[in-house]
Every structure is written in C-alpha cells, then in structure tokens.
Amino acid sequence: MSRETKFRAWNKKLKQMGEVFQLDFEAKGVWVKFYNPKINLNEADFWEDKDIILEQYIDRKDKNGKEIYENSEVKHDNHIRPVGEFKVTWDKYKAGWVLSGIRKDKSMWLKDWSVDFVEVIGTIHDKEQP
C-alpha cells in the first residue's frame, strides 16, 4: 500500500499558508512555495521552525476531492451522529487521525469510510489571515 507524504506550513509571522517542498533538518526549517500577491506569483523561501506550524497531509480527500490536512476544519454529516464542524488532529493514544471537538476530551476516528461524509471548510488559521 502506497501512502502519499506531504506537508503544508502556516507562517505565524506572515499569516500565510504555503506548500512545503523540502524539509531541512540541519538548518531547522522548511522550504516553502507560497503565493505573493504583490507580484501575483508563487515564490519559494526558507522558513525557520520557530516561525511555522507544520501540518501533515493525512492521505485522504473529502467528499469533494479536496485534500485533508492536519488542522483542517471539516463539516461532518453522516445523517446519524455526530454532525457538526470539527478539527482534524492526530490522536497519539488511538494512533490515528480523528475529528476532535465532538465533546470536551472526546474525538471520533477518521476512517476511510467516514471521509465520504466529510467536507473541508477551512483551516484553524483562517481567522488569522490578513
């Protein structure tokens, strides 16, 4: 079974999301492609670890074919329960991706079949964008 591994990065200073194309462990940072509205082009730049939040692709797409990443905000509706808006997180105790925010300290597995009921509606950083 092949698994696609990729990341995106949220720059805390620039308040911008970028596509990671290289991790640099020695320099403690990542090379990121991001959109520069001043020149209307994508650029590449090195962002230090302290300035970013690295988010992993969970190797799943939502019901509309949109990629799901860690910290994605999603709407879940399987016409049973739970229905609502949740955040995608890694649960170290379940060793898997979950929808968190169902109830305090409660989460639900995000399994292959459940992505058919999930729609990406944004990221946890959307409120921070300028």
Secondary structure, 3 states (H helix, E strand, C coil): CCCCCCEEEEECCCCEEEEEEEEECCCCEEEEEEEECCCCEEEEEEEEHHHEEEEEEEEEECCCCCEEECCEEEEECCCCCCCEEEEEEEECCCCEEEEEEEECCEEEECCCHHHHHEEEEEECCHHHCC
